[in-house]
Amino acid sequence: LETLEQEEQECLEISKHLIERRTHMVSHQHGMTVTRTLQEGEAEPQCQSFFYSQVELRGLLPEGASLLLLRVLARRQAVPPNLIFPAIDTEGHLCTSSY
């Protein structure tokens, strides 16, 4: 499976103060662009973009694929040892995800 595009949106309301976080990932021929947007209340949205090469993303496990993998592992009732994948964290940075 290959992720071509993925969008995540999270909204929090704390004491009538709205915080909205969006992460948009788009695959390109040479890698992937991750754009993170954060808006707090009525303030101007803050936007950051990151680019990761195909080499850095080899084996990438974005959130949608992670959910699918968790279902497969639950069905098999087994988790292989040292199951580690590259992932994108909530800040849009490359990290690792281990099971």
Secondary structure, DSSP 8 states (H G I E B T S, - for coil): ---SEEEEEEEEEETTEEEEEEEEEEEETTEEEEEEEEEETTS--EEEEEEEETTTTTT---HHHHHHHHHHHHHHT---TT-EEEEE-TTS-EEEEE-
